[in-house]
Amino acid sequence: MSPMVSELLSGVLAAAPGKLGLVDTVVKFFKDGGPFMFVNLFWFASALSVAVERIYTLMFRYNLNAPPFMEQISKLVQTGNVDRAVKLCSAAPNAPLAKVIRAGLTRANRGEIEVAKAVEEAMVENTPHVTTRIPWLWSLANIATLVGLVGTIFGLIGTFQALGNVPAEQKQTLLSDGISKAMNNTAFALSIAVMCIVFHLILTSYAKNMVESVELNALKLENLLSRRHATDTEVDGESRAA
């Protein structure tokens, strides 16, 4: 660890002895672990930022209760209020489901093929945003683990090198302390990896369900507009025959 960082941490520890509690324990944990602890602190902050951003985006910005939303859309379409259905979609401008449904509704009067093309294009454009950056968490877990391993190895190398310069009666104590400090890197790295994997599992599952919901309801919309178009055609045919 650099002398500047060591002096800073020592100053923090000495600032309020017996009063910091958890804070001084954490500071000591990082000081004992060496410089690679601070490298992993960066990866920890990166992983936490990705997880928080994805949780906020998926569960708040993109979130839309699909069943009642589609029920309202169906009622409006069946009663011929397509324009009101489009406005309802515009009320949730960030939700991928609303964007896909809106794309189909705006082509409702142009035939089934145009509706299908518009829905497909909207899905290709919007669904990738649901899963973006989630795979980063898996990579960050691996990076943090490897950095922690490197920190552990360097800590052990430094410890064994120092053993040759001390009396025999101090070697056991020095070795015990050195291994303990080296393990700080492993413990911190594995903690980051576990956090990343847990968030990756939760967010992947949530994103998958959201994409499947968009695909299912897009298909429902296509079928709904197809039936509406068929009904309108039959009504027109009967009117002309009369």
BAPAFI-146626 format. One record per residue (C-alpha): residue in three letters; z, x, y. Coordinates in nm, 3 decimals, padded with zeros to 5 digits. Each point is the difference from the previous one (the first is absolute). Layout:
N
<pt><fitor>ala</fitor><c3>Z</c3><c1>X</c1><c2>Y</c2></pt>
...
This chain:
242
<pt><fitor>met</fitor><c3>00.000</c3><c1>00.000</c1><c2>00.000</c2></pt>
<pt><fitor>ser</fitor><c3>-00.080</c3><c1>00.128</c1><c2>00.347</c2></pt>
<pt><fitor>pro</fitor><c3>00.296</c3><c1>00.128</c1><c2>00.209</c2></pt>
<pt><fitor>met</fitor><c3>-00.070</c3><c1>-00.259</c1><c2>00.271</c2></pt>
<pt><fitor>val</fitor><c3>00.017</c3><c1>-00.295</c1><c2>-00.241</c2></pt>
<pt><fitor>ser</fitor><c3>00.307</c3><c1>00.148</c1><c2>-00.171</c2></pt>
<pt><fitor>glu</fitor><c3>00.181</c3><c1>00.042</c1><c2>00.332</c2></pt>
<pt><fitor>leu</fitor><c3>-00.092</c3><c1>-00.354</c1><c2>00.103</c2></pt>
<pt><fitor>leu</fitor><c3>00.135</c3><c1>-00.150</c1><c2>-00.322</c2></pt>
<pt><fitor>ser</fitor><c3>00.313</c3><c1>00.213</c1><c2>00.021</c2></pt>
<pt><fitor>gly</fitor><c3>00.055</c3><c1>-00.127</c1><c2>00.353</c2></pt>
<pt><fitor>val</fitor><c3>-00.034</c3><c1>-00.360</c1><c2>-00.117</c2></pt>
<pt><fitor>leu</fitor><c3>00.250</c3><c1>00.057</c1><c2>-00.279</c2></pt>
<pt><fitor>ala</fitor><c3>00.248</c3><c1>00.161</c1><c2>00.238</c2></pt>
<pt><fitor>ala</fitor><c3>-00.046</c3><c1>-00.256</c1><c2>00.277</c2></pt>
<pt><fitor>ala</fitor><c3>00.245</c3><c1>-00.256</c1><c2>-00.133</c2></pt>
<pt><fitor>pro</fitor><c3>00.182</c3><c1>00.126</c1><c2>-00.311</c2></pt>
<pt><fitor>gly</fitor><c3>00.144</c3><c1>-00.278</c1><c2>-00.211</c2></pt>
<pt><fitor>lys</fitor><c3>-00.167</c3><c1>-00.271</c1><c2>00.208</c2></pt>
<pt><fitor>leu</fitor><c3>-00.363</c3><c1>-00.003</c1><c2>-00.112</c2></pt>
<pt><fitor>gly</fitor><c3>00.062</c3><c1>-00.108</c1><c2>-00.360</c2></pt>
<pt><fitor>leu</fitor><c3>-00.335</c3><c1>-00.084</c1><c2>-00.156</c2></pt>
<pt><fitor>val</fitor><c3>-00.195</c3><c1>00.175</c1><c2>00.275</c2></pt>
<pt><fitor>asp</fitor><c3>00.153</c3><c1>00.343</c1><c2>-00.056</c2></pt>
<pt><fitor>thr</fitor><c3>-00.048</c3><c1>-00.041</c1><c2>-00.377</c2></pt>
<pt><fitor>val</fitor><c3>-00.370</c3><c1>-00.069</c1><c2>00.048</c2></pt>
<pt><fitor>val</fitor><c3>-00.039</c3><c1>00.290</c1><c2>00.244</c2></pt>
<pt><fitor>lys</fitor><c3>00.172</c3><c1>00.235</c1><c2>-00.243</c2></pt>
<pt><fitor>phe</fitor><c3>-00.222</c3><c1>-00.129</c1><c2>-00.280</c2></pt>
<pt><fitor>phe</fitor><c3>-00.312</c3><c1>00.092</c1><c2>00.199</c2></pt>
<pt><fitor>lys</fitor><c3>00.142</c3><c1>00.332</c1><c2>00.121</c2></pt>
<pt><fitor>asp</fitor><c3>00.082</c3><c1>00.108</c1><c2>-00.354</c2></pt>
<pt><fitor>gly</fitor><c3>-00.342</c3><c1>-00.104</c1><c2>-00.129</c2></pt>
<pt><fitor>gly</fitor><c3>-00.198</c3><c1>00.232</c1><c2>00.223</c2></pt>
<pt><fitor>pro</fitor><c3>-00.328</c3><c1>-00.042</c1><c2>00.192</c2></pt>
<pt><fitor>phe</fitor><c3>-00.182</c3><c1>-00.201</c1><c2>-00.267</c2></pt>
<pt><fitor>met</fitor><c3>00.248</c3><c1>-00.282</c1><c2>00.056</c2></pt>
<pt><fitor>phe</fitor><c3>-00.146</c3><c1>-00.043</c1><c2>00.348</c2></pt>
<pt><fitor>val</fitor><c3>-00.355</c3><c1>00.007</c1><c2>-00.138</c2></pt>
<pt><fitor>asn</fitor><c3>00.096</c3><c1>-00.285</c1><c2>-00.230</c2></pt>
<pt><fitor>leu</fitor><c3>00.170</c3><c1>-00.177</c1><c2>00.288</c2></pt>
<pt><fitor>phe</fitor><c3>-00.345</c3><c1>-00.028</c1><c2>00.159</c2></pt>
<pt><fitor>trp</fitor><c3>-00.143</c3><c1>-00.151</c1><c2>-00.320</c2></pt>
<pt><fitor>phe</fitor><c3>00.296</c3><c1>-00.235</c1><c2>-00.020</c2></pt>
<pt><fitor>ala</fitor><c3>-00.067</c3><c1>-00.122</c1><c2>00.354</c2></pt>
<pt><fitor>ser</fitor><c3>-00.372</c3><c1>-00.038</c1><c2>-00.079</c2></pt>
<pt><fitor>ala</fitor><c3>00.067</c3><c1>-00.204</c1><c2>-00.313</c2></pt>
<pt><fitor>leu</fitor><c3>00.252</c3><c1>-00.220</c1><c2>00.177</c2></pt>
<pt><fitor>ser</fitor><c3>-00.244</c3><c1>-00.060</c1><c2>00.285</c2></pt>
<pt><fitor>val</fitor><c3>-00.276</c3><c1>-00.105</c1><c2>-00.239</c2></pt>
<pt><fitor>ala</fitor><c3>00.233</c3><c1>-00.231</c1><c2>-00.192</c2></pt>
<pt><fitor>val</fitor><c3>00.139</c3><c1>-00.168</c1><c2>00.313</c2></pt>
<pt><fitor>glu</fitor><c3>-00.347</c3><c1>-00.044</c1><c2>00.152</c2></pt>
<pt><fitor>arg</fitor><c3>-00.138</c3><c1>-00.155</c1><c2>-00.320</c2></pt>
<pt><fitor>ile</fitor><c3>00.301</c3><c1>-00.230</c1><c2>-00.045</c2></pt>
<pt><fitor>tyr</fitor><c3>-00.031</c3><c1>-00.125</c1><c2>00.357</c2></pt>
<pt><fitor>thr</fitor><c3>-00.377</c3><c1>-00.044</c1><c2>-00.026</c2></pt>
<pt><fitor>leu</fitor><c3>-00.011</c3><c1>-00.175</c1><c2>-00.337</c2></pt>
<pt><fitor>met</fitor><c3>00.311</c3><c1>-00.214</c1><c2>00.027</c2></pt>
<pt><fitor>phe</fitor><c3>-00.025</c3><c1>-00.096</c1><c2>00.365</c2></pt>
<pt><fitor>arg</fitor><c3>-00.342</c3><c1>00.061</c1><c2>00.161</c2></pt>
<pt><fitor>tyr</fitor><c3>-00.213</c3><c1>-00.088</c1><c2>-00.305</c2></pt>
<pt><fitor>asn</fitor><c3>00.236</c3><c1>-00.252</c1><c2>-00.156</c2></pt>
<pt><fitor>leu</fitor><c3>-00.124</c3><c1>-00.358</c1><c2>-00.029</c2></pt>
<pt><fitor>asn</fitor><c3>00.138</c3><c1>-00.272</c1><c2>-00.225</c2></pt>
<pt><fitor>ala</fitor><c3>-00.318</c3><c1>-00.075</c1><c2>-00.192</c2></pt>
<pt><fitor>pro</fitor><c3>00.073</c3><c1>-00.337</c1><c2>-00.174</c2></pt>
<pt><fitor>pro</fitor><c3>00.086</c3><c1>-00.207</c1><c2>00.311</c2></pt>
<pt><fitor>phe</fitor><c3>-00.266</c3><c1>00.180</c1><c2>00.203</c2></pt>
<pt><fitor>met</fitor><c3>-00.273</c3><c1>-00.081</c1><c2>-00.252</c2></pt>
<pt><fitor>glu</fitor><c3>00.128</c3><c1>-00.356</c1><c2>-00.033</c2></pt>
<pt><fitor>gln</fitor><c3>-00.049</c3><c1>-00.053</c1><c2>00.374</c2></pt>
<pt><fitor>ile</fitor><c3>-00.344</c3><c1>00.162</c1><c2>-00.014</c2></pt>
<pt><fitor>ser</fitor><c3>-00.103</c3><c1>-00.227</c1><c2>-00.289</c2></pt>
<pt><fitor>lys</fitor><c3>00.113</c3><c1>-00.314</c1><c2>00.180</c2></pt>
<pt><fitor>leu</fitor><c3>-00.185</c3><c1>00.096</c1><c2>00.319</c2></pt>
<pt><fitor>val</fitor><c3>-00.320</c3><c1>00.089</c1><c2>-00.186</c2></pt>
<pt><fitor>gln</fitor><c3>00.007</c3><c1>-00.320</c1><c2>-00.206</c2></pt>
<pt><fitor>thr</fitor><c3>00.038</c3><c1>-00.209</c1><c2>00.316</c2></pt>
<pt><fitor>gly</fitor><c3>-00.284</c3><c1>00.185</c1><c2>00.171</c2></pt>
<pt><fitor>asn</fitor><c3>00.220</c3><c1>00.191</c1><c2>00.248</c2></pt>
<pt><fitor>val</fitor><c3>-00.146</c3><c1>00.343</c1><c2>-00.068</c2></pt>
<pt><fitor>asp</fitor><c3>00.045</c3><c1>00.110</c1><c2>00.362</c2></pt>
<pt><fitor>arg</fitor><c3>00.373</c3><c1>-00.076</c1><c2>-00.019</c2></pt>
<pt><fitor>ala</fitor><c3>00.017</c3><c1>00.196</c1><c2>-00.325</c2></pt>
<pt><fitor>val</fitor><c3>-00.158</c3><c1>00.300</c1><c2>00.175</c2></pt>
<pt><fitor>lys</fitor><c3>00.256</c3><c1>-00.028</c1><c2>00.281</c2></pt>
<pt><fitor>leu</fitor><c3>00.278</c3><c1>-00.010</c1><c2>-00.260</c2></pt>
<pt><fitor>cys</fitor><c3>-00.126</c3><c1>00.329</c1><c2>-00.143</c2></pt>
<pt><fitor>ser</fitor><c3>-00.008</c3><c1>00.149</c1><c2>00.350</c2></pt>
<pt><fitor>ala</fitor><c3>00.373</c3><c1>-00.072</c1><c2>00.029</c2></pt>
<pt><fitor>ala</fitor><c3>00.060</c3><c1>00.284</c1><c2>-00.249</c2></pt>
<pt><fitor>pro</fitor><c3>-00.243</c3><c1>00.265</c1><c2>00.132</c2></pt>
<pt><fitor>asn</fitor><c3>00.145</c3><c1>00.291</c1><c2>-00.199</c2></pt>
<pt><fitor>ala</fitor><c3>00.027</c3><c1>-00.158</c1><c2>-00.346</c2></pt>
<pt><fitor>pro</fitor><c3>-00.284</c3><c1>00.104</c1><c2>-00.236</c2></pt>
<pt><fitor>leu</fitor><c3>00.003</c3><c1>-00.343</c1><c2>-00.165</c2></pt>
<pt><fitor>ala</fitor><c3>-00.051</c3><c1>-00.177</c1><c2>00.333</c2></pt>
<pt><fitor>lys</fitor><c3>-00.285</c3><c1>00.237</c1><c2>00.091</c2></pt>
<pt><fitor>val</fitor><c3>-00.180</c3><c1>-00.058</c1><c2>-00.330</c2></pt>
<pt><fitor>ile</fitor><c3>00.042</c3><c1>-00.377</c1><c2>00.016</c2></pt>
<pt><fitor>arg</fitor><c3>-00.114</c3><c1>-00.007</c1><c2>00.361</c2></pt>
<pt><fitor>ala</fitor><c3>-00.314</c3><c1>00.197</c1><c2>-00.088</c2></pt>
<pt><fitor>gly</fitor><c3>-00.090</c3><c1>-00.259</c1><c2>-00.263</c2></pt>
<pt><fitor>leu</fitor><c3>00.075</c3><c1>-00.297</c1><c2>00.224</c2></pt>
<pt><fitor>thr</fitor><c3>-00.219</c3><c1>00.130</c1><c2>00.282</c2></pt>
<pt><fitor>arg</fitor><c3>-00.296</c3><c1>-00.013</c1><c2>-00.245</c2></pt>
<pt><fitor>ala</fitor><c3>00.098</c3><c1>-00.336</c1><c2>-00.146</c2></pt>
<pt><fitor>asn</fitor><c3>-00.314</c3><c1>-00.175</c1><c2>00.127</c2></pt>
<pt><fitor>arg</fitor><c3>-00.245</c3><c1>00.269</c1><c2>-00.109</c2></pt>
<pt><fitor>gly</fitor><c3>00.006</c3><c1>-00.056</c1><c2>-00.375</c2></pt>
<pt><fitor>glu</fitor><c3>00.183</c3><c1>00.140</c1><c2>-00.300</c2></pt>
<pt><fitor>ile</fitor><c3>-00.179</c3><c1>00.335</c1><c2>-00.003</c2></pt>
<pt><fitor>glu</fitor><c3>00.089</c3><c1>00.075</c1><c2>00.362</c2></pt>
<pt><fitor>val</fitor><c3>00.362</c3><c1>-00.099</c1><c2>-00.061</c2></pt>
<pt><fitor>ala</fitor><c3>00.023</c3><c1>00.226</c1><c2>-00.306</c2></pt>
<pt><fitor>lys</fitor><c3>-00.153</c3><c1>00.294</c1><c2>00.188</c2></pt>
<pt><fitor>ala</fitor><c3>00.234</c3><c1>-00.046</c1><c2>00.296</c2></pt>
<pt><fitor>val</fitor><c3>00.307</c3><c1>-00.023</c1><c2>-00.224</c2></pt>
<pt><fitor>glu</fitor><c3>-00.101</c3><c1>00.306</c1><c2>-00.201</c2></pt>
<pt><fitor>glu</fitor><c3>-00.066</c3><c1>00.204</c1><c2>00.312</c2></pt>
<pt><fitor>ala</fitor><c3>00.335</c3><c1>-00.099</c1><c2>00.152</c2></pt>
<pt><fitor>met</fitor><c3>00.182</c3><c1>00.092</c1><c2>-00.322</c2></pt>
<pt><fitor>val</fitor><c3>-00.164</c3><c1>00.343</c1><c2>-00.017</c2></pt>
<pt><fitor>glu</fitor><c3>00.092</c3><c1>00.058</c1><c2>00.364</c2></pt>
<pt><fitor>asn</fitor><c3>00.361</c3><c1>-00.121</c1><c2>-00.005</c2></pt>
<pt><fitor>thr</fitor><c3>00.154</c3><c1>00.048</c1><c2>-00.345</c2></pt>
<pt><fitor>pro</fitor><c3>-00.010</c3><c1>00.385</c1><c2>00.007</c2></pt>
<pt><fitor>his</fitor><c3>00.237</c3><c1>-00.011</c1><c2>00.297</c2></pt>
<pt><fitor>val</fitor><c3>00.262</c3><c1>-00.155</c1><c2>-00.228</c2></pt>
<pt><fitor>thr</fitor><c3>00.025</c3><c1>00.303</c1><c2>-00.227</c2></pt>
<pt><fitor>thr</fitor><c3>-00.064</c3><c1>00.274</c1><c2>00.256</c2></pt>
<pt><fitor>arg</fitor><c3>00.250</c3><c1>00.292</c1><c2>00.011</c2></pt>
<pt><fitor>ile</fitor><c3>00.200</c3><c1>-00.131</c1><c2>-00.297</c2></pt>
<pt><fitor>pro</fitor><c3>-00.143</c3><c1>00.272</c1><c2>-00.232</c2></pt>
<pt><fitor>trp</fitor><c3>00.137</c3><c1>00.258</c1><c2>00.244</c2></pt>
<pt><fitor>leu</fitor><c3>00.350</c3><c1>-00.070</c1><c2>-00.129</c2></pt>
<pt><fitor>trp</fitor><c3>-00.088</c3><c1>00.129</c1><c2>-00.345</c2></pt>
<pt><fitor>ser</fitor><c3>-00.147</c3><c1>00.319</c1><c2>00.146</c2></pt>
<pt><fitor>leu</fitor><c3>00.303</c3><c1>00.049</c1><c2>00.226</c2></pt>
<pt><fitor>ala</fitor><c3>00.229</c3><c1>-00.034</c1><c2>-00.302</c2></pt>
<pt><fitor>asn</fitor><c3>-00.186</c3><c1>00.282</c1><c2>-00.174</c2></pt>
<pt><fitor>ile</fitor><c3>-00.006</c3><c1>00.220</c1><c2>00.310</c2></pt>
<pt><fitor>ala</fitor><c3>00.373</c3><c1>-00.042</c1><c2>00.061</c2></pt>
<pt><fitor>thr</fitor><c3>00.079</c3><c1>00.082</c1><c2>-00.363</c2></pt>
<pt><fitor>leu</fitor><c3>-00.209</c3><c1>00.317</c1><c2>00.009</c2></pt>
<pt><fitor>val</fitor><c3>00.146</c3><c1>00.113</c1><c2>00.332</c2></pt>
<pt><fitor>gly</fitor><c3>00.349</c3><c1>-00.054</c1><c2>-00.140</c2></pt>
<pt><fitor>leu</fitor><c3>-00.090</c3><c1>00.203</c1><c2>-00.306</c2></pt>
<pt><fitor>val</fitor><c3>-00.128</c3><c1>00.285</c1><c2>00.216</c2></pt>
<pt><fitor>gly</fitor><c3>00.323</c3><c1>-00.012</c1><c2>00.204</c2></pt>
<pt><fitor>thr</fitor><c3>00.205</c3><c1>00.013</c1><c2>-00.319</c2></pt>
<pt><fitor>ile</fitor><c3>-00.195</c3><c1>00.299</c1><c2>-00.134</c2></pt>
<pt><fitor>phe</fitor><c3>00.028</c3><c1>00.191</c1><c2>00.328</c2></pt>
<pt><fitor>gly</fitor><c3>00.373</c3><c1>-00.077</c1><c2>00.011</c2></pt>
<pt><fitor>leu</fitor><c3>00.049</c3><c1>00.136</c1><c2>-00.351</c2></pt>
<pt><fitor>ile</fitor><c3>-00.209</c3><c1>00.308</c1><c2>00.075</c2></pt>
<pt><fitor>gly</fitor><c3>00.215</c3><c1>00.075</c1><c2>00.305</c2></pt>
<pt><fitor>thr</fitor><c3>00.317</c3><c1>-00.052</c1><c2>-00.200</c2></pt>
<pt><fitor>phe</fitor><c3>-00.099</c3><c1>00.235</c1><c2>-00.282</c2></pt>
<pt><fitor>gln</fitor><c3>-00.113</c3><c1>00.264</c1><c2>00.247</c2></pt>
<pt><fitor>ala</fitor><c3>00.337</c3><c1>-00.017</c1><c2>00.174</c2></pt>
<pt><fitor>leu</fitor><c3>00.188</c3><c1>00.045</c1><c2>-00.329</c2></pt>
<pt><fitor>gly</fitor><c3>-00.098</c3><c1>00.363</c1><c2>-00.017</c2></pt>
<pt><fitor>asn</fitor><c3>00.185</c3><c1>00.083</c1><c2>00.322</c2></pt>
<pt><fitor>val</fitor><c3>00.344</c3><c1>-00.145</c1><c2>-00.075</c2></pt>
<pt><fitor>pro</fitor><c3>00.290</c3><c1>00.107</c1><c2>-00.223</c2></pt>
<pt><fitor>ala</fitor><c3>00.009</c3><c1>-00.141</c1><c2>-00.353</c2></pt>
<pt><fitor>glu</fitor><c3>00.302</c3><c1>-00.224</c1><c2>00.067</c2></pt>
<pt><fitor>gln</fitor><c3>-00.192</c3><c1>-00.184</c1><c2>00.276</c2></pt>
<pt><fitor>lys</fitor><c3>-00.320</c3><c1>-00.055</c1><c2>-00.193</c2></pt>
<pt><fitor>gln</fitor><c3>00.113</c3><c1>-00.315</c1><c2>-00.181</c2></pt>
<pt><fitor>thr</fitor><c3>00.109</c3><c1>-00.166</c1><c2>00.325</c2></pt>
<pt><fitor>leu</fitor><c3>-00.318</c3><c1>00.106</c1><c2>00.180</c2></pt>
<pt><fitor>leu</fitor><c3>-00.218</c3><c1>-00.122</c1><c2>-00.287</c2></pt>
<pt><fitor>ser</fitor><c3>00.178</c3><c1>-00.336</c1><c2>-00.011</c2></pt>
<pt><fitor>asp</fitor><c3>-00.035</c3><c1>-00.049</c1><c2>00.375</c2></pt>
<pt><fitor>gly</fitor><c3>-00.365</c3><c1>00.108</c1><c2>-00.004</c2></pt>
<pt><fitor>ile</fitor><c3>-00.095</c3><c1>-00.239</c1><c2>-00.277</c2></pt>
<pt><fitor>ser</fitor><c3>00.185</c3><c1>-00.282</c1><c2>00.172</c2></pt>
<pt><fitor>lys</fitor><c3>-00.189</c3><c1>00.064</c1><c2>00.324</c2></pt>
<pt><fitor>ala</fitor><c3>-00.333</c3><c1>00.027</c1><c2>-00.181</c2></pt>
<pt><fitor>met</fitor><c3>00.062</c3><c1>-00.336</c1><c2>-00.169</c2></pt>
<pt><fitor>asn</fitor><c3>00.026</c3><c1>-00.165</c1><c2>00.343</c2></pt>
<pt><fitor>asn</fitor><c3>-00.376</c3><c1>00.035</c1><c2>00.027</c2></pt>
<pt><fitor>thr</fitor><c3>-00.053</c3><c1>-00.163</c1><c2>-00.337</c2></pt>
<pt><fitor>ala</fitor><c3>00.239</c3><c1>-00.286</c1><c2>00.075</c2></pt>
<pt><fitor>phe</fitor><c3>-00.157</c3><c1>-00.076</c1><c2>00.339</c2></pt>
<pt><fitor>ala</fitor><c3>-00.356</c3><c1>00.026</c1><c2>-00.135</c2></pt>
<pt><fitor>leu</fitor><c3>00.069</c3><c1>-00.232</c1><c2>-00.292</c2></pt>
<pt><fitor>ser</fitor><c3>00.170</c3><c1>-00.249</c1><c2>00.233</c2></pt>
<pt><fitor>ile</fitor><c3>-00.315</c3><c1>-00.008</c1><c2>00.216</c2></pt>
<pt><fitor>ala</fitor><c3>-00.219</c3><c1>-00.039</c1><c2>-00.307</c2></pt>
<pt><fitor>val</fitor><c3>00.207</c3><c1>-00.290</c1><c2>-00.135</c2></pt>
<pt><fitor>met</fitor><c3>-00.013</c3><c1>-00.175</c1><c2>00.340</c2></pt>
<pt><fitor>cys</fitor><c3>-00.378</c3><c1>00.044</c1><c2>00.018</c2></pt>
<pt><fitor>ile</fitor><c3>-00.055</c3><c1>-00.130</c1><c2>-00.353</c2></pt>
<pt><fitor>val</fitor><c3>00.219</c3><c1>-00.307</c1><c2>00.057</c2></pt>
<pt><fitor>phe</fitor><c3>-00.179</c3><c1>-00.087</c1><c2>00.325</c2></pt>
<pt><fitor>his</fitor><c3>-00.337</c3><c1>00.068</c1><c2>-00.165</c2></pt>
<pt><fitor>leu</fitor><c3>00.084</c3><c1>-00.238</c1><c2>-00.284</c2></pt>
<pt><fitor>ile</fitor><c3>00.119</c3><c1>-00.279</c1><c2>00.232</c2></pt>
<pt><fitor>leu</fitor><c3>-00.285</c3><c1>00.031</c1><c2>00.250</c2></pt>
<pt><fitor>thr</fitor><c3>-00.270</c3><c1>00.033</c1><c2>-00.267</c2></pt>
<pt><fitor>ser</fitor><c3>00.120</c3><c1>-00.318</c1><c2>-00.171</c2></pt>
<pt><fitor>tyr</fitor><c3>00.022</c3><c1>-00.188</c1><c2>00.330</c2></pt>
<pt><fitor>ala</fitor><c3>-00.345</c3><c1>00.116</c1><c2>00.114</c2></pt>
<pt><fitor>lys</fitor><c3>-00.156</c3><c1>-00.088</c1><c2>-00.335</c2></pt>
<pt><fitor>asn</fitor><c3>00.141</c3><c1>-00.353</c1><c2>00.017</c2></pt>
<pt><fitor>met</fitor><c3>-00.128</c3><c1>-00.037</c1><c2>00.357</c2></pt>
<pt><fitor>val</fitor><c3>-00.354</c3><c1>00.110</c1><c2>-00.094</c2></pt>
<pt><fitor>glu</fitor><c3>-00.002</c3><c1>-00.230</c1><c2>-00.303</c2></pt>
<pt><fitor>ser</fitor><c3>00.113</c3><c1>-00.288</c1><c2>00.220</c2></pt>
<pt><fitor>val</fitor><c3>-00.285</c3><c1>00.068</c1><c2>00.244</c2></pt>
<pt><fitor>glu</fitor><c3>-00.256</c3><c1>00.012</c1><c2>-00.282</c2></pt>
<pt><fitor>leu</fitor><c3>00.130</c3><c1>-00.319</c1><c2>-00.164</c2></pt>
<pt><fitor>asn</fitor><c3>00.010</c3><c1>-00.201</c1><c2>00.321</c2></pt>
<pt><fitor>ala</fitor><c3>-00.340</c3><c1>00.130</c1><c2>00.107</c2></pt>
<pt><fitor>leu</fitor><c3>-00.140</c3><c1>-00.139</c1><c2>-00.324</c2></pt>
<pt><fitor>lys</fitor><c3>00.178</c3><c1>-00.330</c1><c2>00.063</c2></pt>
<pt><fitor>leu</fitor><c3>-00.157</c3><c1>-00.019</c1><c2>00.344</c2></pt>
<pt><fitor>glu</fitor><c3>-00.347</c3><c1>00.063</c1><c2>-00.138</c2></pt>
<pt><fitor>asn</fitor><c3>00.045</c3><c1>-00.277</c1><c2>-00.256</c2></pt>
<pt><fitor>leu</fitor><c3>00.142</c3><c1>-00.234</c1><c2>00.263</c2></pt>
<pt><fitor>leu</fitor><c3>-00.293</c3><c1>00.053</c1><c2>00.237</c2></pt>
<pt><fitor>ser</fitor><c3>-00.244</c3><c1>-00.028</c1><c2>-00.290</c2></pt>
<pt><fitor>arg</fitor><c3>00.140</c3><c1>-00.341</c1><c2>-00.097</c2></pt>
<pt><fitor>arg</fitor><c3>-00.004</c3><c1>-00.108</c1><c2>00.363</c2></pt>
<pt><fitor>his</fitor><c3>-00.362</c3><c1>00.104</c1><c2>00.034</c2></pt>
<pt><fitor>ala</fitor><c3>-00.092</c3><c1>-00.186</c1><c2>-00.319</c2></pt>
<pt><fitor>thr</fitor><c3>00.177</c3><c1>-00.313</c1><c2>00.123</c2></pt>
<pt><fitor>asp</fitor><c3>-00.177</c3><c1>00.016</c1><c2>00.338</c2></pt>
<pt><fitor>thr</fitor><c3>-00.333</c3><c1>00.038</c1><c2>-00.177</c2></pt>
<pt><fitor>glu</fitor><c3>00.063</c3><c1>-00.305</c1><c2>-00.217</c2></pt>
<pt><fitor>val</fitor><c3>00.104</c3><c1>-00.207</c1><c2>00.303</c2></pt>
<pt><fitor>asp</fitor><c3>-00.316</c3><c1>00.103</c1><c2>00.187</c2></pt>
<pt><fitor>gly</fitor><c3>-00.213</c3><c1>-00.088</c1><c2>-00.302</c2></pt>
<pt><fitor>glu</fitor><c3>00.156</c3><c1>-00.344</c1><c2>-00.033</c2></pt>
<pt><fitor>ser</fitor><c3>-00.043</c3><c1>-00.063</c1><c2>00.374</c2></pt>
<pt><fitor>arg</fitor><c3>-00.371</c3><c1>00.084</c1><c2>-00.016</c2></pt>
<pt><fitor>ala</fitor><c3>-00.049</c3><c1>-00.215</c1><c2>-00.309</c2></pt>
<pt><fitor>ala</fitor><c3>00.162</c3><c1>-00.294</c1><c2>00.174</c2></pt>
